[in-house]
Amino acid sequence: MDKITVSTPNKSYPIYIERDFDSLYEAVKVTAPSKICIVSDTNVAPLYLEEIKKILSPIAPVCTHVFPAGESNKHIDTIKGFYECFIENKLDRKSALVALGGGVVGDMTGFAAATYMRGIKFIQIPTTLLAQVDSSVGGKTGVDFNGNKNMVGAFYQPELVYINSATLNTLEYRQVAAGLAEAIKYGFIIDKPFLDFFITNREKIMSLDSFSIDYVIAQSCRCKAFVVDQDEKEQGLRAILNFGHTFGHAVETLYDFTLLHGECVAIGMVAALYYAYKLKAISKEALEKYERVLLDMKLPVRCDLSPESIYEQMFLDKKTTSGKLKIITIKAAGSYFIDTTAKEEDVLDAIRYITS
């Protein structure tokens, strides 16, 4: 077992990394919930819901809520169903929600926990690689609104994160690759040796070799915890975690969420890398090398959208300030910088690169 601690100014909590659910009972028991509601979706519930319910039932009365899977259901109307379930089952302020699933389940359950009775406990049990390396850690919760990604939400930290990396064995490789994109992101912005690990252990990682994938998960969580510890609510340093996301979220929205989030982040990272090349921060050789890391993981690096549509959509991103884009990019592997004076033509050139 690996245990990593996230320490924000208001709360500290553990991330457990296991290869089974054997320690889940002890991990959740210490949170002392009066009742538990396990929230899952129609993809994950058939795989794990009954097992998790059996493990947690000795701790407190357990109810469940399952909603239709997919980003298209990540909206306020779906959350209404959550609240109705909580009220019907008489959840109180000492109750706890358990998010069992991928990033959509975690984001929505966290948002429901933050807003039900002005805040109750919640626990993350992420079952996709993307959720395990990124979205389950750090307390960002929310829903999409009118087609805009995570436009309504809250910073709200869980009581704990419990990762069973064996759940990845049920995923198709496309889902794994989407998670790898978010993990590779840490290598680009703050951890060059981690990026090197992807290059030298590519085949083991892609085949879900237990040591390699557990290292990817643990190191990603350490990187995320390092940033969140210093900047919980994205007032400064945490913005670097948006590397590739300003471009990527625009792509994701314009494709109406038919591409996976991690796939869009991969495309967005290539745009951000080209932007760095355009500013002469990295060489053409470095650009091609870093793009190859993503290609080797079988991630997309191009899209067939119009550059103008992507550029316009970027201004609807919640990270835009006073109508100005903030571009996160790098000057070398493991060394980020933030450009708050992005010129339209430079941004468009980066977009043209990923639409060529």
Buried (B, 14 or more C-beta within 10 A) or exposed (E): EBEBEBEBEEEEBBBBBBBEBEBBBEBBEEBEBBBBBBBBBEBBBEBBBEEBBEBBEEBBBBBBBBBEBEBEBBBEEBBEBBBEBBEEBEBEEBBBBBBBBBBBBBBBBBBBBBBBBEEBBBBBBBBBBBBBBBBBBBBBBBBBBEEBBBBBBBBBBBBBBBBBBBBBEEBEEEBBBBBBBBBBBBBBBBBBEBBBBBBEBBEBBBEBBEEBBBBBBBBBBBBBBBBBBBBBEBEEBBBBBBBBBBBBBBBBBBBEBEBBBBBBBBBBBBBBBBBBBBBEBBEEEBBEBBBEBBEBBEBBBEBEBEBEBBBEBBEBBBBEEEEEBBBBBBBBBBEBBBBEEBEEEBBBBBBBBBBE
